[in-house]
C-alpha cells in the first residue's frame, strides 16, 4: 500500500473525491458491522453471526455480502487489532529513536493501547479461527517490533520485568469491563496507572 501511494504521488495522481451517498452509506454499514461484531463477540465469542446483524441493525444478507462467515469476521477484527498494535509500536519506536525520554513514551504507549483495547480481541478470539499466512506475518512483525521497543526502553523499567509482563498487563486491564463504557475507561486508566507506578 505504501509503494502504491508513493507511485501515485510521483505520477501526480489526485486523491479520490468524496464518496457518493451510496458509497458513504456502505462504508457506514461496514463500520457498524465491525463495531457490532467486536462488541458482540468480545462479550460472547460463541454468539451466532445473526447477533451481529441484529446489533448493527442490518439484514443478515448485508452482513454476508461483506463477510462470508463468522470466521472471516473474526479474522478481520483480529487483523485490524494487530494493525493498530503495530502502528502504535512503530510510533513509539520512532519517538525513542528521535531521542525522546523513554518513560513518557512508554507510559503513553501503554495508555494508547489500553484505549485501543486490542487485548480484549486476543483474549476472546484465541483459537476461534484459522489464521492466514498474512495474519501470521503480521503477528511476527508485531512481536519483532515489541521486542525492539522493549529492548530500547529497558533503562526505565524494573530489571526483573520481561516482555510477557507488558503483554499480560494489557490483558489484566482489558479484563475490567462494565456496561457503562465511560466507567470502564475510567477504571482501566486508574488500574493502568497503578501498574505503571
C-alpha positions as CSV (number, residue, x, y, z in Angstrom):
1,X,0.0,0.0,0.0
2,X,2.8,2.4,0.8
3,X,4.5,1.6,-2.5
4,X,1.3,2.2,-4.4
5,X,0.6,5.5,-2.7
6,X,4.2,6.7,-3.4
7,X,3.8,5.7,-7.0
8,X,0.6,7.6,-7.3
9,X,2.1,10.7,-5.7
10,X,5.0,10.7,-8.1
11,X,2.7,10.3,-11.0
12,X,0.7,13.3,-9.8
13,X,-2.4,11.2,-9.2
14,X,-5.2,13.1,-7.5
15,X,-6.8,11.9,-4.3
16,X,-10.2,10.4,-4.9
17,X,-13.1,12.8,-4.3
18,X,-15.7,12.4,-1.6
19,X,-17.7,9.2,-1.7
20,X,-21.2,9.2,-3.2
21,X,-24.2,8.8,-1.0
22,X,-24.4,5.1,-1.6
23,X,-20.7,4.6,-1.1
24,X,-20.8,6.6,2.2
25,X,-23.7,4.5,3.4
26,X,-21.9,1.3,2.5
27,X,-18.9,2.5,4.4
28,X,-21.0,3.4,7.5
29,X,-22.7,0.0,7.3
30,X,-19.4,-1.8,7.2
31,X,-18.1,0.1,10.2
32,X,-21.3,-0.5,12.1
33,X,-20.9,-4.2,11.4
34,X,-17.3,-4.3,12.6
35,X,-18.1,-2.3,15.7
36,X,-21.1,-4.6,16.4
37,X,-19.0,-7.7,15.8
38,X,-16.4,-6.5,18.2
39,X,-19.0,-5.8,20.9
40,X,-20.9,-9.0,20.4
41,X,-18.0,-11.4,20.1
42,X,-15.9,-9.9,22.9
43,X,-18.9,-10.2,25.2
44,X,-19.7,-13.8,23.9
45,X,-17.2,-15.4,21.5
46,X,-19.8,-18.2,20.9
47,X,-22.5,-15.8,19.8
48,X,-24.0,-16.5,16.3
49,X,-23.3,-14.1,13.4
50,X,-27.0,-13.3,13.3
51,X,-26.5,-11.5,16.7
52,X,-24.0,-9.2,14.9
53,X,-26.5,-8.3,12.2
54,X,-29.2,-7.6,14.9
55,X,-26.8,-5.4,16.9
56,X,-25.7,-3.5,13.8
57,X,-29.3,-3.0,12.6
58,X,-28.6,-4.5,9.2
59,X,-30.0,-7.5,7.4
60,X,-28.1,-10.8,7.5
61,X,-27.7,-10.6,3.7
62,X,-25.9,-7.2,4.1
63,X,-23.5,-8.8,6.5
64,X,-22.9,-11.9,4.4
65,X,-22.2,-9.6,1.4
66,X,-19.2,-8.2,3.2
67,X,-18.1,-11.2,5.3
68,X,-18.7,-14.8,4.1
69,X,-18.6,-16.4,7.6
70,X,-18.1,-15.7,11.3
71,X,-14.5,-16.9,11.0
72,X,-13.8,-14.3,8.3
73,X,-15.3,-11.6,10.5
74,X,-13.2,-12.7,13.5
75,X,-10.1,-12.7,11.3
76,X,-10.8,-9.2,10.1
77,X,-11.3,-7.9,13.7
78,X,-8.0,-9.5,14.8
79,X,-6.2,-8.2,11.7
80,X,-7.4,-4.7,12.5
81,X,-6.3,-5.1,16.1
82,X,-2.9,-6.2,15.1
83,X,-2.5,-3.3,12.7
84,X,-3.3,-0.9,15.5
85,X,-0.8,-2.6,17.7
86,X,1.9,-2.5,15.0
87,X,1.2,1.2,14.2
88,X,1.3,2.3,17.8
89,X,4.6,0.3,18.4
90,X,6.1,1.8,15.3
91,X,5.2,5.3,16.5
92,X,6.6,4.7,20.0
93,X,9.8,3.3,18.4
94,X,10.2,6.4,16.2
95,X,9.9,8.6,19.3
96,X,12.5,6.7,21.1
97,X,14.9,6.8,18.1
98,X,14.3,10.5,17.9
99,X,15.7,10.8,21.4
100,X,12.6,11.4,23.4
101,X,12.7,10.5,27.1
102,X,11.9,6.8,27.4
103,X,9.4,6.8,30.3
104,X,6.8,9.2,28.9
105,X,7.0,7.4,25.6
106,X,6.4,4.0,27.3
107,X,3.6,5.3,29.5
108,X,1.9,7.0,26.5
109,X,2.2,3.8,24.5
110,X,0.6,1.8,27.3
111,X,-2.3,4.3,27.6
112,X,-2.9,4.3,23.8
113,X,-3.0,0.5,23.5
114,X,-5.2,0.3,26.6
115,X,-7.7,2.6,25.0
116,X,-7.5,0.7,21.7
117,X,-8.4,-2.4,23.7
118,X,-6.7,-4.9,21.3
119,X,-6.1,-7.3,24.2
120,X,-9.9,-7.9,24.5
121,X,-9.8,-9.3,21.0
122,X,-6.8,-11.5,21.8
123,X,-8.5,-12.9,25.0
124,X,-11.8,-13.5,23.3
125,X,-10.8,-14.9,19.9
126,X,-7.8,-17.1,20.7
127,X,-8.3,-20.4,18.9
128,X,-11.7,-19.4,17.3
129,X,-10.5,-19.2,13.7
130,X,-7.7,-20.4,11.5
131,X,-5.1,-17.6,10.9
132,X,-3.9,-16.9,7.4
133,X,-0.2,-16.7,6.4
134,X,-0.7,-12.9,6.2
135,X,-2.0,-12.8,9.8
136,X,0.9,-14.9,11.0
137,X,3.3,-12.5,9.2
138,X,1.6,-9.5,10.9
139,X,1.8,-11.3,14.3
140,X,5.5,-11.9,13.8
141,X,6.0,-8.3,12.8
142,X,4.3,-7.1,16.0
143,X,6.4,-9.5,18.1
144,X,9.6,-8.1,16.4
145,X,8.6,-4.5,17.0
146,X,7.7,-5.2,20.6
147,X,11.0,-6.9,21.3
148,X,12.9,-4.0,19.7
149,X,10.9,-1.3,21.6
150,X,11.2,-3.2,24.9
151,X,15.0,-3.6,24.4
152,X,15.4,0.1,23.8
153,X,13.5,1.3,26.9
154,X,14.8,-1.3,29.4
155,X,16.7,1.5,31.2
156,X,13.4,2.9,32.6
157,X,11.8,-0.4,33.6
158,X,12.4,-2.5,36.7
159,X,15.2,-5.0,36.0
160,X,13.2,-8.2,36.5
161,X,10.5,-7.2,34.0
162,X,10.2,-9.3,30.9
163,X,8.3,-8.6,27.7
164,X,5.5,-11.0,28.5
165,X,4.8,-9.0,31.7
166,X,3.9,-6.0,29.5
167,X,1.5,-8.1,27.3
168,X,-0.1,-9.6,30.4
169,X,-0.6,-6.1,31.8
170,X,-2.7,-5.2,28.8
171,X,-4.8,-8.3,29.4
172,X,-5.3,-7.6,33.1
173,X,-6.5,-4.1,32.3
174,X,-8.7,-5.3,29.5
175,X,-10.5,-7.7,31.9
176,X,-12.1,-4.6,33.5
177,X,-15.4,-4.2,31.8
178,X,-18.7,-2.6,32.8
179,X,-21.9,-1.9,31.0
180,X,-21.0,1.8,31.1
181,X,-18.2,2.4,28.6
182,X,-17.2,5.7,30.4
183,X,-16.8,3.8,33.7
184,X,-14.8,1.1,32.0
185,X,-12.4,3.6,30.6
186,X,-12.1,5.4,33.9
187,X,-11.2,2.3,35.8
188,X,-8.9,0.9,33.1
189,X,-6.9,4.2,33.3
190,X,-6.9,4.0,37.1
191,X,-5.5,0.5,37.2
192,X,-3.1,1.0,34.4
193,X,-1.7,4.0,36.4
194,X,-1.3,1.7,39.4
195,X,0.5,-0.9,37.3
196,X,2.8,1.8,35.8
197,X,3.6,3.1,39.3
